[in-house]
């Protein structure tokens, strides 16, 4: 692994101009004739102790970005640095080391747990793979962590199908935390759960973050959940990052038109205030052939000629040094 000494110690994760393209092959020879540009030039940093919420509509590349960080999606170009070390293309022992420090919680708690493994096996498998414990020590450490996420010894030798969705997500959390990672990537961790169970899992995540000194990359399409969990937010559209900033700045002073559209879709909690959403025309462009210029230009209600030609960079506008938007004509207050 290569060192990157100019990255400050407080920066845990740094992504630089990341591209993830999936080839489309046809014919008997399976020749590539196009590619799906799932992630198209993403750059951002994640500071130690942050909860960075990544939001955007379905298909914008959020999940692919998270999977690329843990090595489950192939990186076409660009770099990912973790703790100052480049982690793109790791294999063998180095890939094992990355797995110890970066864990991914999958969206579906039903398919992410092996149906023929007991809870003890599911949670303790990481300790065996990394030679961190053996024998009864594994059972002791598994039980201690299961107790922390709300289980008891009677649950250790049951199978995943015997649990509800919320309980399965707690098992997945215990499986990730057993390795004492520094970064947890949470891919829609509550979207498959009932609302009441969502609240329990979100509160547990907050408690665990403080207790284990974790950093979260929290991926979700639910703006309310992201607002509750995150101190910083990044907004994605068609594989590109269009706005980043502190949570309150994104919600109360959005600069990019797409962010304003997302926020306008939130229902008002005041029954006396009429809800007026910003309606978009047309369908999202295909990631196989994204439009030139701004990716949001074909649907933007404020699009100008420059937007269709020149792709804007994610830069600071105004005096706020923590707020960035990829827009030629941002909303500034």
Buried (B, 14 or more C-beta within 10 A) or exposed (E): BEEBEEBEEEBBBBBBEBBBBBEEEEEEEEEEEBBBBBBBBBBBBBBBBBBBBBBBBEBBBBBBBBBBBBBEBBBBEBBBBBBBBBBBEBEEEEEEBBBBBBBBBBBBBBEBBEEEBBBBBBBBBBBEEBEBBEEEEBBEBBBEBBEBBBBEEEBBEBBBEEBEBBBBBBBBBBBBBBBBBBBBBBBBBBBBBEEEBBBBBBEBBBEBBEEEEBBBBBBBBBBEBBBBBBBBBBBBBBBBBBBBBBBEBBBEBBBBBBBBBBBEEBEEEEEEEEEEEBEBEEEBBEBEEBBEBBBBBBBBEEBEEEBBEEBBEBEEBEEBEEBBBBBBBBBEE
